[in-house]
Amino acid sequence: MTGDPEPDQATALAIVATTPEVLAHPDLDEGLLAPWERRRLAGIRLPSRRDDVLAARLLVRLCVTRVTGLPPDTPALAQLCPGCGGQGHGRPYLRGRPEVGVSLSHADGLVAAAVGPGAIGIDVEPATRRPGPVRVLRRLLPDADFAEATAQPDSGPALLRLWVREEARLKAGRSRQADQGEIRFLEWTDRPRAAVAAVACTTRITSRITIASA
């Protein structure tokens, strides 16, 4: 990815990185996390997964700082579950900033985060991953897109892109039936990191930058 101009009020910022890239960033460390986040990390027994979760939470703070000007140690970052109404899990949000959407993702050494005006969702997966099973994909993906992807000799890459796009849309809190053109998508392959990513947002412009330039 290449660097883009500084984000403004009409811009959503998205960053994809590897977990080691984020953990090596000079402005990011575990001390930026809230106590409830550190308690959650303490319960993760697999070191690689713990690092991924930590990196994703640090990366989203970096995006918040770039977009809003809030310091990276801001206590405003929180999570709310739309199902049970509980705090500490579910969709992330900024306290006192309902106009700003935030989203994060992590998968096997890859992390992604996005922040911008309005609803936003981001998802990242390793480019080598193949989603499945097919019966689940058939139910979750748009019929026309699913048929086009599975008509290809190797349907794996196309199905992965569709899956990542669908995950981003769900994280933005949008149903396919209710979109009616409101949600915009940005999809890309980050070849240096062997990652496939997608952002779903309601803003017109999405900037992508490298972790090195953040």
Buried (B, 14 or more C-beta within 10 A) or exposed (E): BEEBEEBEEEBBBBBBBBBEBBBEBEEBEEEBBBEEBEEBBEEBEEEEBBBBBBBBBBBBBBBBBBBBEBEBEBEBBBBBEEEEEEEEEBBBBBEEBEEBBBBBBBBBBBBBBBBBBBBBBBBBBBBEBEBEEEEEBEEBBEEEBBEEBBEEEEBBBBBBBBBBBBBBBBBBBBEEEEBEEEBBBBBBBBEEBBBBBBBBBBBEBBBBBBBEEB
